[in-house]
Amino acid sequence: MIDFSLTKEQQELVEKYKDFTNRVIIPVRDKYDESTEFPWEVIKKAYDEGLMNGPVAKKFGGQGFDVFTSCLASEETGAGCIGIGISMDANTLGLTPLIIGSSENQMKRIMGELTERKAVMAYCLTEPNAGSDVASISTTAIKKGDKYIINGHKRFITNAEVATYLTVFALADPERGARSLSAFIVPADAPGVKILPRMRKMGQRGSVQNEIIFTDVEIPAENIIGSEGYGFIFAMKTFDRTRTGVAALSLGAARSAYEISKDWAKNRKQFGKPISANQAIAFMLADMATKVELARLMTWKAAWYYDQGLKTPGKLSAMAKYYASDIAMEVTTDAVQIMGGDGYSKDFPVEKMMRDAKLCQIYEGTNQVQRLVISKAILK
Ligand SMILES: Cc1cc2nc3c(=O)[nH]c(=O)nc-3n(C[C@H](O)[C@H](O)[C@H](O)COP(=O)(O)OP(=O)(O)OC[C@H]3O[C@@H](n4cnc5c(N)ncnc54)[C@H](O)[C@@H]3O)c2cc1C
């Protein structure tokens, strides 16, 4: 049986995140787009209202969301501001390897501290020479007695400058290369962790990214997540979950841009009639509405498959991520077009949505990499 209706609890959750977006995120999104500061006031309020750490089990202080529920939440935050939404979701990204592979004690310790301090995590995979090609990572974590010593260089790390803990992927044995890739919990204030100045970027400026240099950073051996050699699996399993989240953020922005430009088209008059009375504009809106619906279907299906523990969640989350972010780029661009000069103006939100959408085609694996994942799955 197929049923597209949401349960009462899911509808209430959507309303809760929608209300938070309207009340807390939208009023400050331009401020953070201008300042490029980390939106601490939003994060603290999200903690106060119990809206952080969605996918973490309730017993650790999270909300116990499955992937589907996380997507419902991310669509709403993305509808307000993908940049601020990703600041919240990058915390989840940093936590996901722990959700997948940490011990109960590690989770208790980390979540205890995050909740107490209303703090965030960061996920540290990408390096200067290892972007799409994760297997080229060269950061090392060498075991010495009861410690690991970390050396290396990470780049484009969301939340880096504000994180309390970093989830760091490094080689435990450089001779074995990517087969020894492992994941570690690293306190961001450990001696030898150097966070470089914030990245200057086009969109999603309500989030922060930095390079990080690790020089002889010592962490207790017990800070490894799972065991040595599980890093690659944890990284890929993380993306199987979180790429649907990027799809949901993208979908939210596409939905908003479509709705704003539709209202505009119905009200803006040229040549004595609303511009929506021209078939050229009406058909653009029809295409935008259809793309938004299709992106939601794909996102929901990928999330549902993951939650049911069915096969090929990676293929479906890759499809959802690339489709939803591609259509977010198209729909936000069309929204700017429909609004003409006003669409291009910072007095209206669609130009920011267009800049923000671009990044969803790049992070958590570019959309070319998503097609690699899909083609490998369908051709094997
Ligand atoms: C703002 C921002 C936030 C980010 N946040 C994080 C984070 O929190 N944590 C983290 O670890 N990383 C993060 N990233 C890194 C992000 O995941 C990488 O930028 C992305 O995976 C691409 O890597 P790259 O930039 O090195 O591009 P490259 O890998 O150099 O790719 C350049 C181009 O070549 C294409 N390409 C590469 N290989 C192939 C191939 N085999 N076939 C076809 N095309 C190919 C790519 O699709 C792309 O178009 C972030 C990046 C940005 C910009």
The ligand as a Gaussian input file, in Angstrom:
#p B3LYP/6-31G(d) Opt

LIG

0 1
 C       30.774000      25.591000       1.526000
 C       31.246000      24.183000       1.596000
 C       30.973000      23.419000       2.730000
 C       31.516000      22.133000       2.858000
 N       31.359000      21.435000       4.044000
 C       32.105000      20.293000       4.233000
 C       32.140000      19.670000       5.526000
 O       31.483000      20.089000       6.482000
 N       32.946000      18.593000       5.683000
 C       33.691000      18.083000       4.663000
 O       34.405000      17.105000       4.887000
 N       33.661000      18.645000       3.423000
 C       32.894000      19.744000       3.194000
 N       32.867000      20.338000       1.952000
 C       33.645000      19.761000       0.868000
 C       32.809000      19.245000      -0.286000
 O       32.187000      18.042000       0.051000
 C       33.736000      19.160000      -1.508000
 O       33.966000      20.486000      -1.927000
 C       33.151000      18.332000      -2.622000
 O       33.081000      16.982000      -2.248000
 C       33.963000      18.463000      -3.912000
 O       35.317000      18.361000      -3.697000
 P       36.293000      19.479000      -4.317000
 O       35.748000      20.792000      -3.948000
 O       37.674000      19.152000      -3.912000
 O       36.117000      19.340000      -5.878000
 P       36.892000      18.326000      -6.853000
 O       36.833000      16.943000      -6.295000
 O       38.208000      18.890000      -7.189000
 O       35.954000      18.373000      -8.140000
 C       36.000000      19.466000      -9.057000
 C       35.014000      19.151000     -10.200000
 O       35.396000      17.931000     -10.849000
 C       34.302000      17.033000     -10.850000
 N       34.793000      15.670000     -10.709000
 C       35.725000      15.183000      -9.838000
 N       35.893000      13.872000     -10.014000
 C       35.049000      13.503000     -11.013000
 C       34.747000      12.267000     -11.653000
 N       35.339000      11.126000     -11.304000
 N       33.831000      12.263000     -12.638000
 C       33.207000      13.398000     -13.008000
 N       33.447000      14.610000     -12.449000
 C       34.360000      14.645000     -11.456000
 C       33.456000      17.451000      -9.650000
 O       32.127000      17.009000      -9.805000
 C       33.601000      18.954000      -9.707000
 O       32.688000      19.468000     -10.641000
 C       32.280000      21.589000       1.790000
 C       32.488000      22.331000       0.623000
 C       31.996000      23.610000       0.518000
 C       32.291000      24.401000      -0.737000

